[in-house]
Amino acid sequence: MTTIEEERIYPGHMAAPRYLGWTPAIAGALIATALSAVLIAFGTAIGLGVASSAPTWRDASVALWLLSGIYLILVSLVSFGLGGYVAGRIRTTMPAADGDIEFRNGLHGLAAWAIAVVMTVLITALVGSATLARAPSTQTVHAASAAEPMLSYELDRLFRPARRTPNAETAMERAEAGRILLASSSHSGVAAEDRAYLVHLVNGVTGLAGPDVERRVDNIIASAKSAIARSRRSAIIAAFSVAASILLGAVVAWFAACEGGRHRDGAGPGWLTNRPLTAREQGIP
């Protein structure tokens, strides 16, 4: 039995082939990140957002949420596709087998996708931390609750007095009422003692009494439950859209990088080019 060993000799100015070149991968990642930022900003400008800081976000329909999620997936396909194509197109070619070249092209697209995702997460975290650091801090921050950003309008209606009291401070009452209203989304809802305490709290702030204060509390509890349900559905759709767009972006980046490598080598598109059969597939011993 004769064993034939192939030895590849590279010239002095040519380095040994590497599976991954960082320059094309980083270039593709930068292009993908920049294009996705532009497209997301454009989508936000025309109202394709699953959530908003405006009070009218409750009026958004489920169709609008789904359309926003589909738009996010399309943004991922376009941006990661272009980034992967550039990474495969500008990659330096080295002597290798046909299947190895295809794998290296796809690996560069996948690397560009991974770098772009990490960059996006880091930039988002830095912007979020900077925003929190610049937020004004007061002595009553401990009195705020998680319900304040989401149920601000409901809390305003709950403690709206018939006559405005000058310099009225209701931060503690709003925080306590917000924590009670958060329980409205549970299976058991707001407990009877919590409802009675909320009626007493609203009575002390607004001056309402009797059926008026009980009617207001019941209306606000129902409104808070509906707002929490809408916010929960919006968060689910947003999380699913982000996860699906990232995973589909990886697949698109791989195949786009393979197409970029074929164009770099002067070959036609993969779906139009018939791959030559290897010796094993032809049955040649």
N, C-alpha and C positions, 0 to 999 in steps of 0.2 A: 504494500500500500504506500503510495507516494503522497506526501503532504507538501502542498505548495504554499509558501508563505509570501505574502505581498508586503513589500516595504516601501512606504511612501517617503520620498525625499523632497523637502521643500527648500527652495533657494534661501540664501542668507538673508535677503531683505524681506522674506515672507515668513510670518510666524505660523506656528501650528494652528490648525483650525480650532475655533472655539464655538461651542454651541450657542453662546449668548453674547451678543455685542450690546453693551449698555448705551452707546450713543443712539442707535436707531430706536431702542426701546424707550429711552427717556424722551426722544423727540416725538415719537408717536403718542406717549402719555401726555405731554404738554399740549399737543394739538387736540387730543380728545378732551382734555379738561377745559381748554379754552372754548372749544365749540359747544360743549355741553353747557357751560356757563352762559354763553350768548343765547342759546336756544331756551334754556330755563328762564332767563330774564325776559325773553320775548313772550314765552307762555304765561308768565306771571303778569305781564303788562296787559294781555288780552283776557285775563281772568281765568286761566286754566290752572287753578290751585285748589287742592282738596281742603284747605283750611285758610283762614284769614283772620287778621286781628280786628277787622271791622265787625260791628254788630250784625250786619246782614249775612254773615256766613251761615246762619241758621236757615236762611231761605234757599240755600243751594240744594238742588235736587240730587238724587242718586245718579241720574244720568250725567250730570256735570262732574260729579266725583269720578265716575267711570271714565269719562272723556279725559279728565285730567290724568288719570292713571295710564291710559293708553298713550297719551301724549308723552308722558315721562318715559315709557318703554320705547317709543319711537325716537326720542332724543338719545337714549342710550344706544340704540341700534346704529343711528347715523354717526354719532360722535366716536364710539368705540370702533365702528367699522372703518372710519377714516383714519383713526389713529393706528389701528392694526395694519391697514393697507400701507401707510407710510412707513411703519416699522419694517414690514417685509420688503417694501420697494427699495429702500436705501440700505438694506443690509449688505455687508460685504460678502461676496461669494467666495467660497473655498472649495477645493476639490472634494467631492463626496458622492455617494451613491444617490440615485434619484429619490428613493424613499427617505434618505437622511436629509436631503435638501428640503423636502416638503415638511419634515418634522421641525427642522430648524426655523423655517419661515413661520410656521404656526407658533412655535415657542416664543419668537420675538413678539408676535401679536399678543400672546397671552401675558408676556412680561409687561408690555405697554398697558394692557388692561389693568394688571395688578398695581402698577405704579400710579396710574390715574385714580384708581379707587382709594389708595392710601393717601394720595395728595388731597383728594376731595374731603376725606374724613379729617385729616389734620387741619386743613383750612377752615372747615366748618367748626371744629373744636376751638381753634384759635379765635375765630370771630365771635363765637358764643361766649368764651371766657372773657374776651375783651369787653363785650357788651355788658356782662354781669359786673365786671370790675368798675366800669364807668357809671353803673346805676347808682343813684343817690341812696345812701344808707341813713336811716333815721332810727330813733329809739323805739319805734313801734313796729319794726320789721318782724319781731317775734310774734306780733299779733296777727300777721297775715297768714292766710291759709291757702291750700292748694286750690280751693274753690274760687278765689278772688279773680284770677284771669279768665276763668271759664264762665263763672256765674256772676260777673260784675253787674250786668244789667238786672238780673233777678234780685240781687242784694240792694241795688238802688231802688227798685220798686218796693221791696219789702220795708225799707226804712224811710220811705218818702213821707215826710210829715205834711199835714194840712197847711201849716204855717212855718216858714223857715225860721229856725232858731239861730241867732248869730253865734259864730264860732262853736258850733256843735261838733264834738269829737265822738265819732261812733266806730273807731277802728276796732276796738275790742269786741263790740257787739257784732260787727260785720264778720269778723273772723270766727266767732263762735257760731253764728247763724250759718256761715258757709260750711263749716264742718258738719252741722246737722243736715243741711241740704244735700251734702254728698251722699248721705245714707239713703236718700230717696231712690237711688238706682239699684239698691240691693233687693233681694227677693222679698224680704219682710218689710221693706220701706222704712219710713220714719216711725219710730216707736211713739206710743201714745204719750208717754211722759216727756219725750223730746218735743213733740208737737205742742203740748201744754206749756212747756218752758219757752218755746219759740213765740207762742202767743203772748206770754207775759213779757218777753223781751221787746217785742214790737210795740206792745202797749206802753211800755215805759219810755220808748224813744219817740214814737209818733203821737201818742196821746189818744189813739183810737181805742175803742172799747166795744164790748158786746159782739154782735154778729159781724160787724165790719172788720174787725181785726182777725176773726177766725176765717172769714171769707178770703181776706187777703193772704193769710198764711196758707190756706189750702190751694189757692191759685198759684202761688209762688212754688209750692212743693211740686205740683204737677208740671209747671213750666221748667223747673230745674231738672226733673226726671227726663223730660223730653230733650232738653239741651245736652244732658250728659249722654243720652243714647245717641244723639247725632254726632257728638264729638267722638264717641267710641267707634262708630261706624266709619267716620272719616279717618281716624287713626289706623284702623284695620286696613282700609283701602290704600292708604298712603304707604304703610309698611309692606303690604303685599306688592304694590307697584314698584317700590324701591328694590325689594329682593328679586322680583322677576326681571326688572331691567338690568340689574347687575349680572345675574346669571346669564341672561340672553346676550349681554354685552361681551361676556367672555367667549361665547360660542362664535359670535359675529367677528370678534377681533381675531380669532384663530383662522377662520376661513378667509377673511379679508387679507390677512398677512400672507396666506398661501397664494392668493390671487396676485398680490403685489410682487411676490417672488417670481411668479410665472411671467408677469409683465417685465420684470427686471431682466430675466433670462431670454426675453424675446419670444416666449411661448404664448399660445392663445389661451383663452379662458378655460378653466378646468372642466366646465360642463360641456365644452365643445371639442376638447382635445381628447383623443383616444390614447390612453396610456399603453405603451408597448408592453407586450407580455414578457415576463422574465423567463429564464431558462427552466426554472422549476415549473412555472405555469404552462410552458409549451411541452413539458414532458421530455425534455432533452436530458439524458443521463449525464 
